[in-house]
Each structure stands twice: as C-alpha cells, then as structure tokens.
Amino acid sequence: MPNEWLDRWREGRIGFHRETVHPALERYWPTLEIDTPGKVLVPLCGKSLDMRWLADRGHPVLGIELARQAVEQFVAEGPGDVSRYRHGVFEVYRQASIEVWCGDFFHFHIDQALEIQAFYDRAALIALPPATRQRYAFHLAQLLPPGARGLLISLTRERDIEKGPPYSVAAEEVERLFAPNFELTQLAVSSPDEAGLAEQVWRLVRRGPGRWRA
C-alpha cells in the first residue's frame, strides 16, 4: 500500500484530490462546536485544501502525509513562509498555523499528539485496504483524548467494491471499526453519482477513559 500511494503521487494519479473545499466539511464542521484554537488532526492529508479552511476558522492543523510530493506541493501552493524541522522520524513542514508531518501515520505517537482536540478524515479510511483499517481505527483512538470530536467521510461504490483506493467502506464496517472507541452518528448519505459512488458523513466522539478496545 505505501509504495502504491507514493507511485500515485510521483505519477500524478491523484484524481482523489479535490480542487475545492469539501462541502460536507463546510456544512457539518460547525455543528461539532469545537472551540478554537483547538488543534485538528488530519490523517493521510495529501494536499487537501480542507486544511486551509480549518486554519482560516482559527484551528491549528496537524496533517500527516506519507508522500513528500504531496507535502511539498501543499506548501508551495499556499501563502506564507515555510519552516522545516525534524521531529523523530518525521520531517515537519510548518506554514502559518498548519503543520504537515511527512511520514507514516502509524509512526505518529500519542506523545506527539498532546495538543490534538479534534480530527477530520476525508480520505484516510477509504485509502486503506481492508486489512489495515482496523489498525487505523485503533491508532486514531489512541491519539485522541476523551471527548475529542471529528468528521469522517466514507465512501461506498455500487460495483467493483474491491477496487481502490479509494475503497468502498460500508456503513456496517464503519460502525464495527469505530463503535468500540467512539460514539457514532451518521449525518448524511449522498445518492450514488455516475460512477456509482456515494459518500457517508459521520460524526465521531471519542469515548471516555477505560473504553479502548482493539
């Protein structure tokens, strides 16, 4: 999976990247009522413009992305000076109130996430093959404090459900993966588009201490 992801960025096969802010973020993020300046974690962030939207609303943002091309394009396309430094195995790019940590999300540890109060997943879960999703859901839970809130946007496809990324992740799988450690509310389900793809928008709230389950 990591090699395939890196190849996509090297070859410019990034049809999953949106040139505009996701409308579900604009519509549903305010309903989470997350205080500013609460820091937002964005796993597998690519060069998403959603990070700039969050930053414009007063949230420091910490994105994590494996592909260096994505990180370098993100800061090159944004305003302001860029500083770079190393933090453990990560190379960190900082531009205004956005930090993008270049490296493997699964190497990001809880002691590096102490200021995280919220999260946003638009394309992380659906970028992962089935065998990796359980690990992702548990690792995300480990990084977040009790009460942390966030949005998850998942995707289903009517045909070629094994094709990906992005992969089809049914509502039942989302509930199975996250319900042990999060309270889930499905906020919206879109109608399938011409390609048979439909999006689901979820509100997640991290459960309290003592509720972690692998």
NORDABEL-V862905 format. One record per run of one state. SS is the DSSP state (H for helix, E for strand, C for the rest). FROM is the first residue (numbers start at 1). TO is the last residue. Records with the same first field share a line. If there is no record, write none. Layout:
BEGIN
SS->FROM-TO ; FROM-TO
END
This chain:
BEGIN
C->1-1 ; 12-22 ; 33-38 ; 44-49 ; 57-60 ; 66-67 ; 77-82 ; 88-89 ; 96-97 ; 103-104 ; 108-109 ; 113-115 ; 122-124 ; 128-129 ; 144-148 ; 158-170 ; 179-181 ; 190-196 ; 207-214
H->2-11 ; 23-32 ; 50-56 ; 68-76 ; 105-107 ; 110-112 ; 125-127 ; 130-143 ; 171-178
E->39-43 ; 61-65 ; 83-87 ; 90-95 ; 98-102 ; 116-121 ; 149-157 ; 182-189 ; 197-206
END
